[in-house]
């Protein structure tokens, strides 16, 4: 395995990480923003109010996007194993 193969593998790992975690992070940000707006509008300043909706939304999105996440990990594993198999 040369430097170009290693860089390609690292880039693929970062790409898989961003694609796999993207839906979950976006969901947590959107739910947090919506709850913050509702708290600002109703003047309810409870800190723990954001946790339950965020947890539920993240669990829902994780369960829905699990096949997509598994596919990204599968693509990365195939790429890594193909580089390892041909590199030695």
HULIN-V349114 format. One record per residue. RES is the residue in three letters. SS is DSSP state (2 for helix, 1 for strand, 0 for the rest). PSI is psi in degrees with one decimal (none if undefined). BURIAL is # if it has 16 or more other C-alpha atoms within 10 Angstrom, else .. Layout:
# HULIN-V349114
res->RES ss->SS psi->PSI burial->BURIAL
res->RES ss->SS psi->PSI burial->BURIAL
This chain:
# HULIN-V349114
res->UNK ss->0 psi->124.2 burial->.
res->UNK ss->0 psi->-175.6 burial->.
res->UNK ss->2 psi->-36.0 burial->.
res->UNK ss->2 psi->-39.7 burial->.
res->UNK ss->2 psi->-40.2 burial->.
res->UNK ss->2 psi->-42.1 burial->.
res->UNK ss->2 psi->-39.4 burial->.
res->UNK ss->2 psi->-39.4 burial->.
res->UNK ss->2 psi->-40.8 burial->#
res->UNK ss->2 psi->-42.7 burial->.
res->UNK ss->2 psi->-39.7 burial->.
res->UNK ss->2 psi->-36.0 burial->#
res->UNK ss->2 psi->-43.4 burial->#
res->UNK ss->2 psi->-40.4 burial->.
res->UNK ss->2 psi->-44.2 burial->.
res->UNK ss->2 psi->-38.9 burial->#
res->UNK ss->2 psi->-44.2 burial->.
res->UNK ss->2 psi->-44.5 burial->.
res->UNK ss->2 psi->-39.0 burial->.
res->UNK ss->2 psi->-37.5 burial->#
res->UNK ss->2 psi->-10.4 burial->.
res->UNK ss->2 psi->-52.5 burial->.
res->UNK ss->2 psi->-36.1 burial->#
res->UNK ss->2 psi->-43.6 burial->#
res->UNK ss->2 psi->-41.7 burial->.
res->UNK ss->2 psi->-40.9 burial->.
res->UNK ss->2 psi->-45.6 burial->#
res->UNK ss->2 psi->-39.1 burial->#
res->UNK ss->2 psi->-43.1 burial->.
res->UNK ss->2 psi->-44.7 burial->.
res->UNK ss->2 psi->-40.9 burial->#
res->UNK ss->2 psi->-40.8 burial->#
res->UNK ss->2 psi->-42.3 burial->.
res->UNK ss->2 psi->-43.8 burial->.
res->UNK ss->2 psi->-38.9 burial->#
res->UNK ss->2 psi->-40.8 burial->#
res->UNK ss->2 psi->-42.1 burial->.
res->UNK ss->2 psi->-38.1 burial->.
res->UNK ss->2 psi->-37.8 burial->#
res->UNK ss->2 psi->-37.7 burial->.
res->UNK ss->2 psi->-38.6 burial->.
res->UNK ss->2 psi->-4.6 burial->.
res->UNK ss->0 psi->32.0 burial->.
res->UNK ss->0 psi->113.6 burial->.
res->UNK ss->0 psi->57.1 burial->.
res->UNK ss->0 psi->121.9 burial->.
res->UNK ss->0 psi->-37.8 burial->.
res->UNK ss->0 psi->-5.0 burial->.
res->UNK ss->2 psi->-26.7 burial->.
res->UNK ss->2 psi->-19.4 burial->#
res->UNK ss->2 psi->-48.1 burial->.
res->UNK ss->2 psi->-49.3 burial->.
res->UNK ss->2 psi->-37.3 burial->.
res->UNK ss->2 psi->-45.0 burial->#
res->UNK ss->2 psi->-45.0 burial->.
res->UNK ss->2 psi->-42.5 burial->.
res->UNK ss->2 psi->-41.7 burial->#
res->UNK ss->2 psi->-40.9 burial->#
res->UNK ss->2 psi->-40.4 burial->.
res->UNK ss->2 psi->-47.6 burial->.
res->UNK ss->2 psi->-37.1 burial->#
res->UNK ss->2 psi->-42.1 burial->#
res->UNK ss->2 psi->-33.7 burial->.
res->UNK ss->2 psi->-39.2 burial->.
res->UNK ss->0 psi->11.3 burial->#
res->UNK ss->2 psi->-42.1 burial->.
res->UNK ss->2 psi->-37.1 burial->.
res->UNK ss->2 psi->-43.2 burial->.
res->UNK ss->2 psi->-43.8 burial->#
res->UNK ss->2 psi->-36.3 burial->.
res->UNK ss->2 psi->-40.1 burial->.
res->UNK ss->2 psi->-42.7 burial->#
res->UNK ss->2 psi->-37.6 burial->#
res->UNK ss->2 psi->-44.0 burial->.
res->UNK ss->2 psi->-44.2 burial->.
res->UNK ss->2 psi->-42.3 burial->#
res->UNK ss->2 psi->-41.7 burial->.
res->UNK ss->2 psi->-41.5 burial->.
res->UNK ss->2 psi->-43.8 burial->#
res->UNK ss->2 psi->-45.0 burial->#
res->UNK ss->2 psi->-32.0 burial->.
res->UNK ss->2 psi->-37.7 burial->.
res->UNK ss->2 psi->-38.2 burial->#
res->UNK ss->2 psi->-42.0 burial->.
res->UNK ss->2 psi->-38.3 burial->.
res->UNK ss->2 psi->-14.4 burial->.
res->UNK ss->2 psi->-18.3 burial->.
res->UNK ss->0 psi->none burial->.
